């Protein structure tokens, strides 16, 4: 099984991904801040490295010590200083992968990034625009590299048990929600799948799909 390095593993999609990989017998590593709550992640046998994604040196050191085959970043939000990790942190991860020689990187961002921004409502742009534009900077940087990358853009994220309705589409004009567990399982499904390389995929619950397109597009991948 591959060695998978996760950035953003202490909560949300990253934590759910670590659980799936632990159950699958993968070797998992992660970078966490010194003030992070690691009570859940440390029960999963994860190799934990303390540092800050805002520090390129910390990120590079984590790559050097863990030596991953595959990298997944779900980084997002602000740190205690109010800095957004969505762009700087993710770009540091991408650069770390390039320097280390890791070839496979999956970046989990959000619906509304990149070309899908134009399909967002004005209300959504006002609420989430800053984060979406920051995440888009990281996407653009990743797309300019020669890594075997995939970008996953989930819709609105929900907690709770999986509906098994999660799916991936290669279409920008889609809206809806998805459970965090389903996003994590979809990441596992494409983890080392060459067909997913250099693709931007939208993650939504098929039972909650909303689109102006007619007929509705066929999913690229389902659970």
C-alpha positions, 0 to 999 in steps of 0.5 A: 500500500502507498505512503500517503501524506495528508495536509489538513488531517485533524478535522473534516475531510482530511480526518475522514480520509485518514480513517479510510486509509488506516482501515485500508492498511496504508501508511499515513503521515501528516503535518500538524501545528503545535496547537492542533487537537491531535486526539483523533488522528493519533489513534490511527497510527499516523506518523505525526510531524509538528510544524506549520504549512505557512513555513516552506521549511517545515513542509519540506522537512515533512516530505523529506522525513516521511517520503510519500508516494501520494500527497493529499491536501485539504488545507483551508481556513485561517490560522490564529493570526488571521492568515489564509492557508488556502493559497500560501499553505497549499502552494507550499505543499505543492512546492514541497512535492516538487522538491521531494520528487513525489509525483502524485498530488490531490488538492481538495478545494471547493465548488466555486473555484476557478471557472466554476466561480462564474456560476456562483450566486452573488450571495455566495460570492459575497460570503465565500469569495475571498476563500474561493479566490485564495483556493483558486490561486493554489489550483492555478499553481498546481495546474502549471506543474508537471505533477500527476495532479487531481483537483476535487471541488466539493459542494457544501460540506455536511457532517454525518453518516455517508449516504453512499450518494457521493459522485464526481463530475467533470462539469463546472455548472453544478450545485449541491451538497455532499457529506465529508465522509463521501468526499474522503472515500472519493479521494480514496477511489482516485488515489492512484488512478491514472484516469484521474490525473490532470482532471478537475472534478466536482464532488456532490451527492447525486441525490441533491444535484442541482444544475441548469443543464438538460439532460443532467450530466453523467457522473465521472465516478460514483461510490 
